[in-house]
Structure formats: structure tokens, C-alpha cells
Amino acid sequence: MNETPVRPLMRAFLEAPLNGPEIEAKSMEIIDREAPAHSFPPDEWQIVRRMIHTAGDFGIMEAVLFSTDAVAAGVKALRGCRSIYTDANMIRTGISMARLRSVCEFYRRESIICHVADEDVARKARRSGLPRSLHAIQKAKPLLDGAIAVIGNAPIALMELSRMIIEEGLRPSLVVAMPVGFVHVVESKEELMSLDVPFIATAGRRGGSPLAVSVIHALCGLAGRDGARS
């Protein structure tokens, strides 16, 4: 019995190939076409739709929250080559240096700071019995004023950042507040969003490093566009 041979999908792709940027552009077109009605202003939508692209989930739209000055603050910080503090090395690795340098040529890998795997931080965590994320952000304190703080993993790091803002007058340029999980996650975001600091956050338990990275990449796109216009 003769069977029709299976034709791999790759054959069809190679007949009408797309490169990486073309695939991304087509994805964004699909998101724009299929997204439910929303009230995000154009610049905020650029960030939200990149988050949708990262998550593959339109439901994320319901969770994204912006302070009124968040996008402008983030664009200004990136164009000013402000340091970026992250609570996870996944974020540090995931942020594209090419995107950062498209906004400010002086960005270097050392501009993205993550202390969570530092030996002195691990040693303090063992001695204190407290999470490394707490000691990591404490170590970064001298660099946080005016920096972009990107929290995509650890609610304890976000809580300590909020404490520094409340008690020590620290003022980051922007906080990306997207820790994920079930313990201290919701309340850590609510506390941060109650403070007078620019933020982009995900309400509730949703978050994670990939979403946090997508926010920085979207802001780079906005900053590069605005820079080209100026």
C-alpha cells in the first residue's frame, strides 16, 4: 500500500522564507490585528504588545500597569546611558547589548548589574538565612539612584528597593516591577506602585524575567525612534 509521503513544514517555509526581523514584524502585525480593544496610548502599546509577543498571550494585557511618567522616564534614562540593575542573571543575559547601544553607544555589558551570584552575596545569605536577592540589591545600593531597576524574579528584592525609596530617599529613574510567584509577590508590587517613582508593572502574580527583558527592549525601540526624530 502506497502512502503519501509526509512533507515537512520546513519545505513550505523555504518556498516563502522570512528572516528574523521579518518574522518579528509579521508577529507584531498579527498582534495588532488580533488584540482585543484596549485603551493603551501608542507608546504604552509598543511595550504591551512586545510583552504579548514574549508571552504568546493576550491575557497579559489585563495585568500591565504604567505610572503616568513611566515611558518618558524610561526613554530618558536609556538615552542617558543609565545603569540597569537586575535581580536575575537571566535578565542580565537576556537584555540585548545591540538594542542598548542603538540608543546610547556608551552602554557596556558592565552597565547591566546583577549581584545575585556574587560569592560575598551568597556568603551573607548563608549567614543570615535570608534570600540572596536581598543582599544583592543591598550591595547595589550605591548604583541604584538614577538607575533603571528591573525586577523580574524576586519580590524580596522589590520590597527592599521600596524600603530604600521610603526610608533612604533613593530614586531610581524607572522600576520594572515584575516579580513572579506566590509569596510576597502581589503586595511587593502594590507597595512599589504606591510610591512616587516611575514604574511599569504587572499586577497580581504574573511576571518573570522574559517579560521584564521585553519591557527594556520595547523602551529601547521607543528611545531609538525618539532619538532619530530629535
Secondary structure, 3 states (H helix, E strand, C coil): CCCCCCCCHHHHHHHCCCCHHHHHHHHHHHHHHHCCCCCCCHHHHHHHHHHHHHHCCHHHHHCEEECCCHHHHHHHHHHCCCCEEECCHHHHHHCCHHHHHHHCCCCCHHHEECCCCCHHHHHHHHHHCCCHHHHHHHHCHHHHCCCEEEECCCHHHHHHHHHHHHHHCCCCCEEEECCCCCCCHHHHHHHHHCCCCCEEEECCCCCCHHHHHHHHHHHHHHHHHHHHHC
